[in-house]
Amino acid sequence: MSEVQYLRPTSLAEVQACLQQHPQGQLLAGGQSLLAAMRLGLTQPSHLVDLQDVVELQDIRVSHDHVWIGAMVTHARIAAEGQLQRQYPMLAELAHGIADQQVRNVGTLGGSLANNDPAACWPAGVLAYGATLVTNQRDIPADHFFTDLFTTALQAGEVLLGVRLPACASAQYVKYEQPASRFAMVGVAITRTTANTHSPVRVAITGLGHGVMRWPEAEAALQAHWSVQSLDGLRLAPDLAQSDVHASASYRAHLGAVLCRRAVAAQTGEVAHLPRPAAPSTPRAPQTPASLAHTNRANHTTQHAHNPAAISGSHHLTQSVPQVWDALLDPAVLQPCIPGCESIQRLDDTHYSAVVKVGLGPVSARFVTQIHLQPVRPPSQGEPTECRLQLSGQAGSLGQGSAEVVVHLHTEMSDAGTAGTRLMWHATPQLSGQLAQLGNRLVQASARSLSTQFFVRLTQVMGGASTAPLPPSIFYAWRTHLSRWLQRFFKR
Ligand SMILES: Cc1cc2nc3c(=O)[nH]c(=O)nc-3n(C[C@H](O)[C@H](O)[C@H](O)COP(=O)(O)OP(=O)(O)OC[C@H]3O[C@@H](n4cnc5c(N)ncnc54)[C@H](O)[C@@H]3O)c2cc1C
């Protein structure tokens, strides 16, 4: 393992020079997340570019219509800053509610935002404010900054300088803490402005599991009438949340709605009556590709409430069913489409073997994967066609992964009236060994990312795009995302 070099620039210009010179280097803020990830071997930058002496990133400036907070300002400074306590009390309180004094003394606003932990408080606060995140290259509205779990719009070499938050009439952040880490099990931030803006009320929720998100229905209700009562009857759909060892998706969704009421009540002085419990719903039959056939024409990936590990997706492809079928059985097409796939070999008509390198575990691991294909109904037997795949992969000492995947294809007319293919898949992944401890959220997060990339790429390749392997940036983004998830998992 090569040694990591430590660099300590004193200006933004020097930081940029360091990153240009050492593209495998990584910015170091307080190190709360990054050093933990390095200790676990989840990331191994060539250089650490420490930002603590960069004065351009240290300011808090309050003006009549906005506040500027530099990326390197710690949670403790934000909590203790008198002007913020008076004019932006929500920010000071949010910062004060983060973990313990030691964490607050070292953790930074910029590090938290760049990390984009799906249970972190700052992404919710910043999104609710409709803040602007300013980098050395551009201004990014908060609505476009948080792109996925542990993933942001920041590009390689981009440095977050700070955040500009507009003044608002009232703001509140309420969280229900995960007792061990004090991260938000769920947290809700609400801001309300009396200025004539497009969104006078903004509601942002963290902790549901898919990353911070706004709740448009609550915003519309509160815009119509600024009171707890206006939220009566509003529920967050459980499929907006994820289950893990700490809480189920439906519990998280329920908590989100309750906390939203409490946040409004804290501002209006009302009592945050709990919403009436929803009537028990009829248990749904497990969804298979066939049962999904007519539910949704859009492309999507879904998590299943009855089996949190199961996922499914549905995609429209412009090619015919036989063309899609052939492509799915062709290693020359599959290899460039599967993120991190180093090789794939057809052993016989029904057996394949693949080597896929992913960022699972302490170091990026090679999964040696065996694939057994069972064509249940090939195109020659008419539609809908269907095949089953049994995948089993060995990830060395980390354990094994396996999945049963059902793929279902039928002809579908596009909105433009041309015939294409609707491809639906349903997978039940399982992990064993050490990997099993990581739980459904990891499987969900990685499977969602991978399947999205796979189908985007498949559509491109079938449309005639080059079959060159995926650009490293895409693969890197996914690995980073997964590594950060693992890093937080181990921190708890
Ligand atoms: C026990 C514990 C409990 C916590 N509880 C909470 C909580 O309740 N709520 C909450 O919001 N947070 C919480 N945190 C998060 C914590 O406070 C930090 O904000 C977070 O871990 C990021 O750490 P950091 O600021 O030290 O950044 P680092 O770990 O140094 O960096 C994190 C990532 O951001 C990148 N980065 C840092 N600065 C920049 C920049 N200026 N530009 C671009 N990229 C940058 C780094 O390269 C790295 O990838 C908790 C942390 C711990 C350890």
The ligand as a Tripos MOL2 file, in Angstrom:
@<TRIPOS>MOLECULE
LIG
   53    58     1     0     0
SMALL
NO_CHARGES

@<TRIPOS>ATOM
      1 C1        -20.2330   10.4280   15.4680 C.3       1 LIG1
      2 C2        -20.6460   11.3920   14.3800 C.ar      1 LIG1
      3 C3        -21.9300   11.9040   14.3800 C.ar      1 LIG1
      4 C4        -22.3500   12.7930   13.4010 C.ar      1 LIG1
      5 N1        -23.6230   13.2890   13.4290 N.ar      1 LIG1
      6 C5        -24.0260   14.1230   12.4560 C.ar      1 LIG1
      7 C6        -25.3430   14.6580   12.4420 C.ar      1 LIG1
      8 O1        -26.1530   14.3890   13.3140 O.2       1 LIG1
      9 N2        -25.6850   15.4850   11.4270 N.ar      1 LIG1
     10 C7        -24.8100   15.8250   10.4480 C.ar      1 LIG1
     11 O2        -25.1720   16.6000    9.5410 O.2       1 LIG1
     12 N3        -23.5540   15.3580   10.4260 N.ar      1 LIG1
     13 C8        -23.1420   14.5230   11.4010 C.ar      1 LIG1
     14 N4        -21.8670   14.0420   11.3910 N.ar      1 LIG1
     15 C9        -21.0260   14.4270   10.2440 C.3       1 LIG1
     16 C10       -19.8320   15.2930   10.6010 C.3       1 LIG1
     17 O3        -20.1290   16.2710   11.5140 O.3       1 LIG1
     18 C11       -19.1100   15.8730    9.3810 C.3       1 LIG1
     19 O4        -19.7070   17.0380    8.9110 O.3       1 LIG1
     20 C12       -19.0050   14.9200    8.2420 C.3       1 LIG1
     21 O5        -18.5850   13.6660    8.7090 O.3       1 LIG1
     22 C13       -17.9640   15.4410    7.2430 C.3       1 LIG1
     23 O6        -16.7470   15.5080    7.9060 O.3       1 LIG1
     24 P1        -15.7320   16.6830    7.7100 P.3       1 LIG1
     25 O7        -16.4250   17.9840    7.7030 O.co2     1 LIG1
     26 O8        -14.6540   16.4900    8.6940 O.co2     1 LIG1
     27 O9        -15.1980   16.4360    6.2120 O.3       1 LIG1
     28 P2        -14.1270   15.3690    5.7000 P.3       1 LIG1
     29 O10       -14.3480   14.0680    6.3320 O.co2     1 LIG1
     30 O11       -12.7620   15.9350    5.7860 O.co2     1 LIG1
     31 O12       -14.5440   15.3220    4.1820 O.3       1 LIG1
     32 C14       -15.7110   14.6690    3.7800 C.3       1 LIG1
     33 C15       -15.7680   14.6370    2.2470 C.3       1 LIG1
     34 O13       -15.9900   15.9550    1.7340 O.3       1 LIG1
     35 C16       -14.9460   16.3440    0.8380 C.3       1 LIG1
     36 N5        -14.7310   17.7640    1.0780 N.ar      1 LIG1
     37 C17       -14.4620   18.3490    2.2590 C.ar      1 LIG1
     38 N6        -14.4080   19.6860    2.1020 N.ar      1 LIG1
     39 C18       -14.6350   19.9450    0.8030 C.ar      1 LIG1
     40 C19       -14.7150   21.1420    0.0300 C.ar      1 LIG1
     41 N7        -14.5310   22.3520    0.5620 N.pl3     1 LIG1
     42 N8        -14.9740   21.0290   -1.2960 N.ar      1 LIG1
     43 C20       -15.1770   19.8170   -1.8610 C.ar      1 LIG1
     44 N9        -15.1180   18.6570   -1.1860 N.ar      1 LIG1
     45 C21       -14.8500   18.7190    0.1370 C.ar      1 LIG1
     46 C22       -13.7510   15.4710    1.2400 C.3       1 LIG1
     47 O14       -12.8420   15.3000    0.1650 O.3       1 LIG1
     48 C23       -14.4540   14.1780    1.6160 C.3       1 LIG1
     49 O15       -14.7700   13.4440    0.4620 O.3       1 LIG1
     50 C24       -21.4420   13.1670   12.3760 C.ar      1 LIG1
     51 C25       -20.1460   12.6300   12.3790 C.ar      1 LIG1
     52 C26       -19.7390   11.7630   13.3560 C.ar      1 LIG1
     53 C27       -18.3260   11.2320   13.3210 C.3       1 LIG1
@<TRIPOS>BOND
     1     1     2 1
     2     2     3 ar
     3     2    52 ar
     4     3     4 ar
     5     4     5 ar
     6     4    50 ar
     7     5     6 ar
     8     6     7 ar
     9     6    13 1
    10     7     8 2
    11     7     9 ar
    12     9    10 ar
    13    10    11 2
    14    10    12 ar
    15    12    13 ar
    16    13    14 ar
    17    14    15 1
    18    14    50 ar
    19    15    16 1
    20    16    17 1
    21    16    18 1
    22    18    19 1
    23    18    20 1
    24    20    21 1
    25    20    22 1
    26    22    23 1
    27    23    24 1
    28    24    25 2
    29    24    26 1
    30    24    27 1
    31    27    28 1
    32    28    29 2
    33    28    30 1
    34    28    31 1
    35    31    32 1
    36    32    33 1
    37    33    34 1
    38    33    48 1
    39    34    35 1
    40    35    36 1
    41    35    46 1
    42    36    37 ar
    43    36    45 ar
    44    37    38 ar
    45    38    39 ar
    46    39    40 ar
    47    39    45 ar
    48    40    41 1
    49    40    42 ar
    50    42    43 ar
    51    43    44 ar
    52    44    45 ar
    53    46    47 1
    54    46    48 1
    55    48    49 1
    56    50    51 ar
    57    51    52 ar
    58    52    53 1
@<TRIPOS>SUBSTRUCTURE
     1 LIG1         1 GROUP 0 **** ****
